[in-house]
Amino acid sequence: MNAFYASCHAAVDPARYAGKAIAVAGDPATRHGIVVTASYEARARGVKPPMPVHQALARCPELILVRPDFRLYRAYARKVFAIVREFTPDVEIVSIDECYADVTRVPGGDRPVDLARAIQARLLDSLGLPSSIGVAPNKFLAKMASDMKKPMGITELRTDHIRSLLWPLAIEHMHGVGPSTAKRLKRLGIVTIGDLAVQSLDVLARALGPRAAELKARANGIDPRPLETEPQPPKSVGHSMTLAKDARLFAEVEGVVMDLCDRVASRMRGYGLMGRVVAVAVRDRRMRTSRHQDTLATYVRHTGELFQAARALFERIWPVEPVRLLGVSVEGLVPRDGQGVQLHLWDAVPIATEPRDERLEKLERAIDEVRAKFGPSAIRLGRSLSGQRDDVHARGTSLERLDDEEETP
C-alpha cells in the first residue's frame, strides 16, 4: 500500500486530506514529534519519515499534521487483505500494509499482470487506497518489484529482467540489506546488487557470516521460500519509547522501563510465549543506538521478572551521554505451555492456596482482559507512573498481528 497511514485518512476525509501534503506524526508540543508517514504530495516537498516534525514544517509550511489512528489503519488493513483474498486464497500477510499473493492456482494466473491491475483497481475503487504491486516468480523479486514504481505502479520482474532492472540498483535498496550490512558490503567494493550477485561466496562469508549465501542467491533472483499463509509466531517481542526529555540518570526513567516491560510481557502472554534472552536498547541525544542482551537461566514469563532483568542490563550499560530513547525486547521465545518453570522458594511452602506463579498468571490475565475491554491505559502498574513518558512515540518492534492493541508506526 502507498503511504498507507496517510492514505487511510485521505480515504475517510477526502475533502480535508486528499491530494494535499499531510503527515501522520506525533505531537510536536510533547518534544520531538516524528513523521511516521507522509503523503506523496508532502514527500515531493522533502517530508520523509522519520523526520522530526519541526524539520518537516520548515520544508513544507502548509503541511497538515494528523495524529496516528491505529484502529483506523487496522480496520482498513483487514479490508485490503479481504479484497486480495477475493482473487486468491493463498495470501501471506507481511505487515499491516503489505502481503504476498500466489496467483498460480487461480483463474487468470497465467496473466498475472492483468490480475495485478484488477487488484489495484479494486483497492482504489472500493477503499480509495493506492497501491503498488510487484509481479515476479518468487517473494524476493516480487518485493523488489513492488518498490520500483510508487505510487500506483505495477512492475513485472522476471528472471530475464534481473541484469537490467535489479542489478543496477544500489545495494542499500536491496530488501534484507540494512544500513550496517550495506556499510560492510561497500567496504568490499560492493555498491550495487549486481556487485553482490557476482562476488565470491568466500569473500561474502567472511564479511557477512551465515547470511552470505542467502543474500548472494537473492541478488541472483533465487528465493525458494514458500508462502506462509498461517500467521507465524514472532521471533522477538519488544517495545521502544522516545522520552519526553533527555535523561541523564537511570532513576529518571525507571517508570518508563517498567511500562515497557509491562507492554512486552502483555504481548508475550497474548502470543502464548515466554523467552530467555532479554535485550535493551539505548539511543542517546546524538542519535547513536547501542543494544545489549543477556541470556537468563530461566524463562521470563511475568512483568516483574522482565523488569528485574531489564533494569540490571540498563544499570550495567547506562551511557555517559543523555538518553533519548529506550527499548526492551525478549528473544529466544518458546510456547508457555509444556515448558518447565523454575519455582521460587515460597512456591514450595504451603503458605498460600496456589503457587505464586499461578497467582501471578491469574492476576496478569485479569489485567489483560480489562485492558482489552477498556483500552491499554485502563490499568497501569504503580511503578510505571513514575518518571517521564511520551506515548506518542511508543512503538512495538516486532511484527504485529492486526488485532493487537500495540502501535507499530
Secondary structure, DSSP 8 states (H G I E B T S, - for coil): --SHHHHHHHHH-HHHHTTS-EEEE--GGGS--BEEEE-HHHHTTT--TT-BHHHHHHH-TT-EEE---HHHHHHHHHHHHHHHHHH-S-EEEEETTEEEE--TTSTTTT-HHHHHHHHHHHHHHHH-----EEE-SSHHHHHHHHTTSTTT-EEE--GGGIIIIITTSBGGGSTT--HHHHHHHHHTT--BHHHHHHS-HHHHHHHHGGGHHHHHHHHTT--------S----S-EEEEEEEEEEESSGGGGHHHHHHHHHHHHHHHHHHTEEEEEEEEEEEETT--EEEEEEEEEEEE-SHHHHHHHHHHHHHHH--SS-EEEEEEEEEEEEESTT------GGGGSTTSSS-HHHHHHHHHHHHHHHHHHH-TTSS--GGGGSS---GGG-EE-S---TT--S---
